[in-house]
């Protein structure tokens, strides 16, 4: 039985290339942004989060609590920094709470 030779590129590099070639980055970024919000905000905020949408560089988050919306509104800059840190890149420039 002949042994198969390794082509030399790591799987992660191959996946990145596939994603870029097939223009899937935006979709993956949207999913990652949702997951980052859920992870960073915890159950308390997630229970009141009704929708999360990443459009261009703006993250739109719909909340069912006006009180929570007001509270989070005071820390938007910090939240954007934390989300980008979690995502490992400057994906979000603006946060809109509605």
N, C-alpha and C positions, 0 to 999 in steps of 0.2 A: 504494500500500500504506500503510495507516494504521499509525502507530507506536504500540506498546503503552505505556501509561503505567505507571510504577513506583508500586506501592501505598503506598510510604513506610516500610514496616517492614523492617529488616534480616532476612536469613534466620535468623541465630542467635536473634533474638527470636521469630520465628515458630516455630522448632523448640522453644524453651523452653516456649512457650505450648501447643504440641501435646502435648509430653511431660507437662506439668502437667494439662492437660485429660483426657488419656487414662490418667492415673495410672501412668505408666511410670517415674517417678523411682526407685522402689525397685529395679527391675530394672537400670536403668542404673548406679545406685550400686553394686550388687553386682558388676557387670562391672568398673567402675572400680576398686573396692577390690582385686579380683584382679590387675588390671593394675598397680596401684600397688605391691602386694606384690612381684610378679615383677620390676618395674623397680628397686625399691629394694634388694631382697635379693640380686639377681644370681644367676648360675648355680650358685654353690656351695650356697646355701640352697635354691634352686628344685629342685635335683636330689633333695633330701630332702623337699620339700613334696608331700604326697599329696592334700590337699584344702584349699580355702579357702572359707569360708562367712560371709557377713555376715548376722547376724540382729539386728534392731533396731539397737542401737548397739554391738554386740559382734562382733568379727571372730574367728572360730574358724579356727585354722590347724592342720592335722594334719601332723605331721612323722614321718618314718620313722626318725629318729635321736634316741635319748634324750639323747645327749651334746649334740647341737645344740639340742634343746628346752631343756635345762638352761642352756646358754650364752645363748640368746636370752631366756630368762626373766629374766635379770638386767637386761636393757635394755628391758623392755616399755614403760615410760613414754616413753622416747626413740623407740622404734619407732612408737608411736601418734602422737606429735608429727610425725614424719617422714611417716607415711602421710597424715595430715590435711593437712599442708603440700602434699604431692604432689597430693592430691585438691582442694585449694583451698577446703575447708570442713571444719567439725568434724563429720565423719560417724562417726568411730569413737571411742567413749569407753573401750572395754575390749578387751584382746587376750587371748584364751585359746589357749594352745599345748597341743596334745594329741597 
